[in-house]
């Protein structure tokens, strides 16, 4: 039923939500990658980096560097 209304499985929805929140935190905070991973519910920083790169094409570190100035724009 979830899939019918949302258009994706609950697991996919949750993972994408976690990635979206982590993207915000990478740009808007100075927390470490490890802190962000744990705050967003990932088992480990390495799993977070794997999933993040799979979804965005960038590592969390590269995403942060690339978007460092965008919060002030």
C-alpha positions in Angstrom: 0.0 0.0 0.0 2.8 2.4 0.8 4.4 1.7 -2.6 1.1 2.5 -4.3 0.7 5.9 -2.7 4.3 7.1 -2.4 5.7 5.4 -5.5 8.6 3.6 -3.7 9.2 1.0 -1.0 9.3 2.1 2.6 13.0 1.2 2.7 13.8 3.3 -0.4 11.8 6.2 1.0 13.6 6.0 4.3 17.0 5.8 2.7 16.3 8.8 0.5 15.0 10.8 3.4 18.2 10.0 5.4 20.3 11.1 2.5 18.4 14.3 2.0 18.8 15.1 5.7 22.5 14.3 5.6 23.0 16.5 2.5 21.5 19.4 4.5 23.7 18.7 7.5 26.8 18.5 5.3 26.3 22.0 4.0 24.7 23.7 7.0 26.8 22.3 9.9 30.4 21.6 10.9 29.6 18.2 12.3 31.9 15.4 11.3 30.9 12.9 8.7 30.7 10.3 11.4 28.4 12.4 13.5 26.2 13.0 10.5 26.1 9.4 9.6 25.0 8.4 13.2 22.5 11.2 13.5 20.9 10.2 10.2 20.6 6.5 11.3 23.3 4.8 9.4 25.1 1.8 10.9 28.6 3.1 10.3 30.3 6.0 8.5 31.6 3.6 5.8 28.1 2.4 5.0 26.9 6.0 5.0 29.6 6.9 2.5 28.7 3.9 0.3 25.0 4.8 0.2 25.6 8.5 -0.1 27.9 8.0 -3.1 25.5 5.6 -4.7 22.6 8.1 -4.4 24.5 11.3 -5.2 27.6 10.3 -7.2 29.8 12.0 -4.7 31.4 11.1 -1.4 30.1 13.0 1.6 33.4 14.9 1.8 33.3 15.9 -1.8 29.7 16.9 -1.5 30.6 19.2 1.4 33.5 20.7 -0.5 31.5 21.2 -3.7 28.6 22.9 -1.8 30.6 24.8 0.8 29.6 28.2 -0.4 26.0 27.5 -1.4 24.5 28.1 2.0 25.4 31.8 1.7 24.3 32.2 -1.8 
